[in-house]
Amino acid sequence: MKARWSIPWVAVVLATSTATVWHAAAYAESPYELDQRQQLEQYQREHGISPEVAQAQRWKREWQEQHPNERVPDAGVLQKLHRQETTDNITRNFAKMRQERNAKLLRNYQLSRQHQQQMLAAQHVTWTPEQWREWNRQYDEGLRAQVRSYEEGRRINAEIIEMERQRRELGFSLP
């Protein structure tokens, strides 16, 4: 009796097992990738994950629940799908940062005023409301001067960076 198949059974088994091994080898982690993944997992176990990573993981999990057996889209697509959530987070974080900054400015003002009062008390001097208004004006002007100084430093730094870029383009290097 003759075999019904033209390809021997052994050849089929060999071909599928070879394809399976090739597929596993093609997607296997290199020792470097394995080490990197293990370091990342250890870091996350010790320090937790950032809110951004947790958010991205939640988005992927939600996608997989809502679209079973579908490929998870790229991070950019997921971000576009959750644009309103991202905008709300940015707005909330900015408001929180602004509130913290204002609280810090108020604390600094109160400490400075308290320090001034202690210096005056040590000298047995009492200021009038007009003198305190003048002190407040000078305090505010001092803050504005710090801001101007910071902005000037940023401007100078930007000019230096631009000059270095131009020198590199011309083929010169800084000493």
BELVENLIN-V778867 format. One record per residue. N is the residue number from 0. NEAR is the number of other C-alpha atoms within 8 Angstrom. D_CENTER is the distance of its C-alpha to the mean C-alpha in Angstrom with 1 decimal. Layout:
n-><N:N>
near-><NEAR:NEAR>
d_center-><D_CENTER:D_CENTER>
This chain:
n-><0:1:2:3:4:5:6:7:8:9:10:11:12:13:14:15:16:17:18:19:20:21:22:23:24:25:26:27:28:29:30:31:32:33:34:35:36:37:38:39:40:41:42:43:44:45:46:47:48:49:50:51:52:53:54:55:56:57:58:59:60:61:62:63:64:65:66:67:68:69:70:71:72:73:74:75:76:77:78:79:80:81:82:83:84:85:86:87:88:89:90:91:92:93:94:95:96:97:98:99:100:101:102:103:104:105:106:107:108:109:110:111:112:113:114:115:116:117:118:119:120:121:122:123:124:125:126:127:128:129:130:131:132:133:134:135:136:137:138:139:140:141:142:143:144:145:146:147:148:149:150:151:152:153:154:155:156:157:158:159:160:161:162:163:164:165:166:167:168:169:170:171:172:173:174>
near-><2:3:5:4:5:5:6:7:6:6:8:9:8:8:8:8:8:8:8:8:8:8:8:8:7:6:6:6:7:6:6:7:8:9:8:8:8:8:8:8:8:8:9:9:7:6:6:7:7:6:6:6:8:9:8:9:8:8:9:10:8:8:10:11:7:6:7:7:5:6:4:7:6:6:7:6:8:11:9:7:6:8:8:6:7:9:8:8:8:8:8:8:8:8:8:8:8:8:8:8:8:8:8:8:8:8:8:8:8:8:8:8:8:8:8:8:8:8:8:10:9:7:6:6:7:6:7:6:6:7:8:9:8:8:8:8:8:8:8:8:8:8:8:8:8:8:8:8:8:8:8:8:8:8:8:8:8:8:8:8:8:8:8:10:8:8:11:9:7:6:6:7:7:5:2>
d_center-><71.8:69.1:65.3:63.8:60.6:60.7:57.6:58.4:56.4:55.3:53.7:51.7:50.4:49.6:47.8:45.5:44.8:44.0:41.6:39.9:39.6:38.3:35.7:34.5:34.6:32.7:29.7:30.0:27.2:28.0:28.2:25.0:23.1:24.6:23.6:20.0:20.0:21.8:19.5:16.4:18.6:19.9:16.5:15.6:19.1:18.9:15.5:14.8:12.0:8.6:9.4:7.7:9.9:12.7:12.6:12.9:15.6:17.3:17.5:19.1:21.4:22.5:23.2:25.3:27.2:28.0:28.7:30.3:31.2:29.0:26.4:22.8:21.4:18.5:14.9:15.5:18.8:17.4:14.9:17.9:20.0:17.7:17.1:18.6:16.5:13.3:15.1:16.4:13.1:11.9:15.4:15.6:12.4:13.9:17.3:16.2:14.7:17.9:20.1:18.8:19.3:22.7:23.6:22.8:24.9:27.7:27.7:28.0:30.7:32.6:32.5:33.8:36.5:37.5:37.7:39.9:42.1:42.6:43.7:46.1:47.4:48.1:50.2:51.8:50.6:49.8:48.0:49.0:46.5:46.9:45.8:42.7:41.9:42.2:40.0:37.3:37.7:37.4:34.3:32.6:33.8:32.3:28.9:29.4:30.5:27.3:25.3:27.6:27.4:23.6:23.8:26.6:24.7:21.8:24.6:26.4:23.4:22.8:26.5:26.5:23.7:25.8:28.9:27.5:26.5:30.0:31.7:29.9:31.0:34.5:34.6:34.7:32.6:32.0:34.2>
